[in-house]
Amino acid sequence: GLDGVDDAYVESQRHLLQPSAHNPRPTTVPPPIEGLSGHHLRHKTVVSVIGLPLRGQAHIAKRLQHYLDFFHGAHTEMFNVNDYADRPRGDDELLEALRNHFDSGGQGKQKHAIIYTTNAWAAAGSQWSGHSKSRRRWMKNALEAELSAELYLVEIQVNDELEHNLQYIQKHHLCQEQSDARNIIANYSKRFVTIQDDGTEDDLNYTKVIDYNKKVVTNNMMQTFLGSRMARFLGNVHPYQHHIFLARCGESEYVAAGKIGGDSGLSPLGHEFALRLAEFADFGVCKQASSFTCVSLTADQARCLVDRLALPKNMAAGVVAKGAWDDVPDSTGRPCAVREGMRLTRFLLQGATTFQDAPATVTEVVRAVDGRPVTLIFTDPASATAGDTVFCRLWTSSLLRAKQTAARFPRRDIAVEDGKVWQQLGPREYRNLNDLYHGEYEGLSSAEILLRQPEEAELRNRDKLGYRYPRGESYYDVIARLDDTILQLESYQEPVIIVAHQAIIRLLYAYLKGIPREQAPDLDVPVHSVISFKYDGTGDMEER
């Protein structure tokens, strides 16, 4: 029967598992789908992230939770030891909270938990801190005896303990100065005992992450599905601050015609977006502009440009915006973000194929525009003349529309030490980032699919995540092929711009935000926009 295995197959397969006239004895449980590989994780597991203070435990714990939940269906709850450490029965209450978590959801539902600290020093009195051999042994015994759960330990070891944690220290008000932080670490290190490799803790399941993704030591991890996946992920993740930019590729000829899939090039509107995106990549990413705005003016608005620009007394600052431009809408119809003092950096006349540097005076700008429709780029004054301030990466899919969207990005070779050269925004094409493959429906419109096979359209509406297009892919298939890509993405410290497709951006957005994957197919990803994510090293993420 199907009792207890609802998570072993997708909803759009359910009708195939029922007896019918031509198949009275059907397969009741189909072969596993890789995106649903968590269906066999029936054992309760608890992951405990330990280490000295200010090692990024919270960030790594939260990233691990998102990864296990999103890519492997290992439904994982987070438990912060600091929430229980000051309570008289805090250790017992945390054990009870774990029990309630595992008992919820019914029999046969896989449940996992991650225990971590946001302030290791304040949690040192708890048995769940795991900072000594006796505490780790207590955790293992308590979980096995009380919950029949298995313990996995993750110890973070870092030589430079403060480099990535200055923002963390300020955000959580752990101390006032770096010297205070070092005192906290020094005092805690007198209590902390690293997981022993002398044989006395060889029965434990553990991963030692040394200097983040530089070195990983595992013990009893690779024999299990969950353990091996965790070890792979932990070998890549780090808490250093870095940016990820998600850009859905410009409108394609197929999209303009209402068709899905295919490998068509960009429409004229898509090419316009490609030009603007290249400017953002240059100023907003490579030069780390604190403000960047792209605004298009009609002929009538362009004729009034002289009233909207000024040349400050410091002429080196160039032509700047005068007043706020709230009455000028951006491409989405909302008031544009041009503010007084922002420098006019570049402009593009209607019909032109490249942006040009803005002239040095208002008169020259007005003369160059000559009352014609124009697109203007405004940035903060400092970045307008700055060189590249960071190394940046560019990823695209291998499909034509994605490559064309990124074709105008600036390519610069930057000399680095040892005579090596960094190729700024050198494109890397990944088939793993290709759009969801629609199989037999490639090149058709939604109306044509509904007309030809209305039952398939109904199955997809019922199960957008699990529905697989005939001879094509499902969202689960795409999740599976993004797994290795995510590991690589987590390992980088440089800003990464990803130019991909609606399905891909939906999944990446959901993963980065911690949104359940079941909601991903319905996420709104506006065309001709960029979503910016910034890891802050605390486990939280800033979105713009």
Long-range contacts (C-beta under 8 A, 24 or more apart in sequence): 1-28, 2-28, 2-29, 4-107, 4-108, 5-29, 5-39, 5-108, 7-36, 7-38, 7-39, 7-73, 7-109, 7-110, 8-32, 8-36, 8-39, 9-33, 9-36, 9-466, 10-36, 10-463, 10-465, 10-466, 10-467, 10-468, 10-474, 10-476, 11-462, 11-463, 11-466, 12-459, 12-460, 12-462, 12-463, 12-466, 12-467, 12-468, 13-466, 33-466, 33-474, 33-476, 33-477, 33-480, 34-476, 34-477, 34-480, 35-71, 35-73, 35-474, 35-475, 35-476, 35-477, 35-479, 35-480, 36-73, 36-476, 37-72, 37-73, 37-225, 38-68, 38-72, 38-73, 38-74, 38-75, 38-110, 39-73, 39-110, 40-225, 41-72, 41-73, 41-74, 41-110, 41-112, 41-225, 41-226, 42-108, 42-110, 43-149, 43-150, 44-102, 44-111, 44-112, 44-147, 44-148, 44-149, 44-150, 45-112, 45-113, 45-149, 45-150, 45-151, 45-152, 45-226, 46-98, 46-112, 46-113, 46-114, 46-115, 46-139, 46-143, 46-147, 46-149, 46-150, 46-151, 46-152, 47-76, 47-112, 47-113, 47-114, 47-115, 47-152, 47-153, 47-154, 47-230, 48-114, 48-115, 48-116, 48-128, 48-130, 48-139, 48-151, 48-152, 48-153, 48-154, 49-114, 49-115, 49-116, 49-117, 49-154, 49-156, 50-117, 50-120, 50-129, 50-130, 50-131, 50-153, 50-154, 50-155, 50-156, 51-120, 51-155, 51-156, 51-157, 51-158, 51-192, 52-120, 52-156, 52-158, 52-161, 52-185, 52-188, 52-189, 52-192, 53-119, 53-120, 53-121, 53-161, 53-174, 53-181, 53-184, 53-185, 53-188, 54-161, 54-162, 54-165, 54-168, 54-169, 54-174, 54-181, 54-184, 54-185, 55-120, 55-156, 55-157, 55-158, 55-161, 55-165, 56-156, 56-158, 56-164, 56-165, 56-168, 56-212, 56-238, 56-239, 56-537, 57-116, 57-117, 57-118, 57-120, 57-156, 58-116, 58-117, 58-118, 58-538, 58-539, 59-239, 59-535, 59-537, 59-538, 59-539, 60-154, 60-156, 60-209, 60-234, 60-237, 60-238, 60-239, 60-539, 61-114, 61-116, 61-539, 62-116, 62-514, 62-539, 63-233, 63-237, 63-490, 63-539, 64-114, 64-154, 64-230, 64-233, 64-234, 64-237, 65-114, 65-514, 66-511, 66-512, 66-514, 67-229, 67-233, 67-486, 67-511, 68-112, 68-226, 68-229, 68-230, 68-233, 69-516, 69-517, 70-479, 70-510, 70-511, 70-516, 70-517, 71-229, 71-479, 71-480, 71-482, 71-483, 71-486, 71-511, 72-225, 72-226, 72-229, 73-110, 74-110, 74-112, 74-226, 75-105, 75-109, 75-110, 75-111, 75-112, 76-112, 76-113, 76-114, 77-101, 77-111, 77-112, 77-113, 77-114, 78-113, 78-114, 78-116, 79-113, 79-114, 79-115, 79-116, 80-116, 80-117, 80-118, 81-115, 81-116, 81-117, 81-123, 81-126, 81-128, 81-129, 82-117, 82-118, 82-119, 82-122, 82-123, 84-126, 84-128, 85-122, 85-123, 85-125, 85-126, 85-129, 86-122, 90-126, 91-126, 91-127, 91-128, 94-126, 94-128, 95-142, 95-146, 95-147, 98-143, 98-147, 98-149, 99-146, 99-147, 102-147, 102-149, 112-226, 113-149, 118-172, 118-538, 119-172, 119-174, 120-188, 121-174, 121-184, 121-187, 121-188, 124-188, 124-191, 131-188, 131-191, 131-192, 131-193, 132-191, 132-192, 132-193, 133-193, 133-196, 133-200, 133-201, 136-195, 136-201, 136-204, 140-204, 150-205, 151-204, 151-205, 152-205, 152-206, 152-207, 152-221, 152-226, 152-227, 152-230, 153-195, 153-204, 153-205, 153-206, 153-207, 154-206, 154-207, 154-209, 154-230, 154-234, 155-194, 155-195, 155-206, 155-207, 155-208, 155-209, 156-209, 156-212, 157-194, 157-208, 157-209, 157-210, 157-211, 158-210, 158-211, 158-212, 159-211, 161-185, 163-240, 164-238, 164-239, 164-240, 164-241, 164-537, 165-239, 165-537, 167-241, 167-536, 167-537, 167-538, 168-239, 168-536, 168-537, 168-538, 171-536, 171-538, 172-538, 207-231, 207-234, 209-234, 209-235, 212-237, 212-238, 212-239, 212-240, 213-237, 213-238, 213-491, 232-487, 233-487, 233-490, 236-487, 236-488, 236-490, 236-491, 237-490, 237-491, 238-490, 238-491, 238-493, 239-535, 239-537, 239-538, 240-493, 240-535, 240-537, 241-534, 241-535, 241-536, 241-537, 242-492, 242-493, 242-494, 242-495, 242-496, 242-534, 242-535, 243-285, 243-495, 243-496, 243-532, 243-533, 243-534, 243-535, 244-489, 244-495, 244-496, 244-498, 244-512, 244-532, 244-533, 244-534, 244-535, 245-285, 245-495, 245-496, 245-497, 245-498, 245-530, 245-531, 245-532, 245-533, 246-498, 246-500, 246-505, 246-508, 246-509, 246-530, 246-531, 246-532, 246-533, 247-277, 247-405, 247-497, 247-498, 247-499, 247-500, 247-505, 247-529, 247-530, 247-531, 248-499, 248-500, 248-501, 248-502, 248-505, 248-525, 248-526, 248-527, 248-528, 248-529, 249-396, 249-397, 249-399, 249-401, 249-402, 249-404, 249-405, 249-499, 249-500, 249-501, 250-274, 250-277, 250-401, 250-404, 250-405, 250-527, 250-528, 251-527, 251-528, 252-401, 254-443, 255-527, 257-445, 258-445, 258-446, 258-447, 259-443, 259-444, 259-445, 260-438, 260-441, 260-442, 260-443, 260-444, 260-445, 260-446, 261-435, 261-436, 261-437, 261-438, 261-441, 261-442, 261-443, 262-442, 262-443, 263-399, 263-400, 263-401, 264-400, 264-401, 265-400, 265-401, 265-404, 266-401, 266-404, 266-405, 269-528, 270-401, 270-404, 270-405, 271-404, 273-405, 273-527, 273-528, 274-404, 274-405, 274-406, 274-407, 274-408, 275-348, 275-353, 275-354, 275-355, 275-408, 276-375, 276-528, 277-405, 277-406, 277-408, 277-409, 277-499, 277-530, 278-355, 278-406, 278-408, 278-409, 278-410, 279-346, 279-355, 279-377, 280-530, 281-392, 281-394, 281-409, 281-410, 281-425, 281-497, 282-409, 282-410, 283-345, 283-377, 283-379, 283-383, 283-384, 284-379, 284-530, 285-390, 285-392, 285-495, 285-497, 286-388, 286-389, 286-390, 286-392, 286-410, 286-424, 286-425, 287-379, 287-383, 287-386, 287-387, 287-388, 287-389, 288-383, 288-389, 288-390, 289-379, 289-380, 289-383, 290-380, 290-382, 290-383, 291-337, 291-339, 291-342, 291-378, 291-379, 291-380, 292-377, 292-378, 292-379, 292-383, 293-330, 293-336, 293-337, 293-338, 293-342, 293-377, 293-378, 293-379, 294-330, 294-331, 294-375, 294-376, 294-377, 294-378, 295-325, 295-328, 295-330, 295-336, 295-338, 295-375, 295-376, 295-378, 296-331, 296-373, 296-374, 296-375, 296-376, 297-328, 297-373, 297-374, 297-375, 297-376, 298-373, 299-371, 299-372, 299-373, 301-328, 302-369, 302-371, 302-372, 302-373, 302-374, 303-371, 305-365, 305-366, 305-369, 306-362, 306-366, 309-344, 309-362, 309-365, 309-366, 310-362, 311-361, 311-362, 315-360, 317-343, 317-381, 318-343, 318-344, 318-345, 318-358, 318-360, 318-381, 318-384, 319-343, 319-344, 319-358, 319-359, 319-360, 319-361, 319-362, 319-365, 320-344, 320-381, 321-378, 331-528, 332-526, 332-529, 338-378, 341-381, 342-378, 342-379, 342-380, 342-381, 343-378, 343-379, 343-380, 343-381, 343-384, 344-376, 344-377, 344-378, 345-377, 345-378, 345-379, 345-384, 346-376, 346-377, 347-374, 347-375, 347-376, 347-377, 348-374, 348-375, 349-373, 349-374, 350-374, 350-375, 388-412, 388-414, 388-424, 390-494, 390-495, 391-422, 391-424, 391-494, 392-424, 392-425, 392-494, 392-495, 392-496, 392-497, 393-425, 393-426, 393-428, 393-492, 393-494, 393-495, 393-496, 393-497, 394-425, 394-426, 394-427, 394-428, 394-496, 394-497, 394-499, 395-427, 395-428, 395-429, 395-430, 395-433, 395-496, 395-497, 395-498, 395-499, 395-500, 396-427, 396-428, 396-429, 396-430, 396-433, 396-498, 396-499, 396-500, 397-429, 397-430, 397-431, 397-433, 397-434, 397-435, 397-499, 397-500, 397-501, 397-504, 398-429, 398-430, 398-431, 398-433, 398-434, 399-434, 399-435, 399-501, 401-501, 402-433, 402-499, 402-500, 402-501, 403-427, 403-429, 405-499, 406-497, 406-499, 409-497, 425-497, 430-485, 432-481, 432-482, 432-484, 432-485, 433-482, 433-485, 433-498, 433-500, 433-501, 433-504, 434-501, 434-504, 435-500, 435-501, 435-502, 435-503, 435-504, 436-469, 436-472, 436-473, 436-474, 436-475, 436-477, 436-478, 436-501, 436-503, 436-504, 437-469, 437-472, 437-473, 438-469, 438-472, 438-473, 439-469, 439-470, 439-471, 439-472, 439-473, 440-469, 440-470, 440-471, 440-472, 441-469, 441-470, 441-472, 442-472, 464-521, 464-522, 465-517, 465-518, 465-520, 465-521, 475-503, 475-507, 475-517, 475-520, 475-521, 478-503, 478-504, 478-507, 479-507, 479-517, 482-507, 482-508, 486-511, 505-531, 512-541, 513-541, 513-543
